[in-house]
Amino acid sequence: FAVGGVWGVSGANLHLLRLWRSRAGLNEICNAMVGLCDWVEEIWPGLPQYVLIEAAATGPDAAAEIRSKVRGVKEIPAKGSKEMRAEAAAPALEGRNCFLPGYELPEGGGYDQRTPSAIQAFVEECAVFNNGLHDDQVDHWSQVVNWTRRRSLRPASLTVPEGVV
């Protein structure tokens, strides 16, 4: 499976806005990621966006193809195992900084009918991670969390050219 998503970042909080998951070849993956970027641009014109692509398997080929169509493509290395990356991302989940579309039932036992089935599948994959059949969505989530965390730790620097007020 290949997975892509649109995440909104607000301070320490991450909001999943759109999720794509499919058994797909390189062309379908590239088209889907460009489609996600087009969706963001249509709704939030001019908003800076990044396309994070794991630098493994078909990632470099996908990055080259997508880079020719949209800005902000970043290849990120898959450092450590999927388990290590998920463990590093866990504080964002446990600290309630990850938000998904949908509705939990008031008693906490399942999903309200308004919760998209793709989101339910994402939650279920996360719940059985490391013992389930698939882990691509967990890997997608942990890469996003870890990349945004590393990025936010870097101090912003702004250089104002001389003579500009």
Buried (B, 14 or more C-beta within 10 A) or exposed (E): EBBBBBBBEEEBBBBBBBBBBEEBEEEEBBBBBBEBBEEBEEEEEEEEBBBBBBEEEBBEEBBEBBBEBBEEBEBBEBEEEBEEBBEBBEEBBEEEBBBBBBEEEEEEEEBEEEBBEBBBBBBEBBEEBEEEEBBEBBBBBBBBBBBBBEEEEEEEEEEEEEEEE
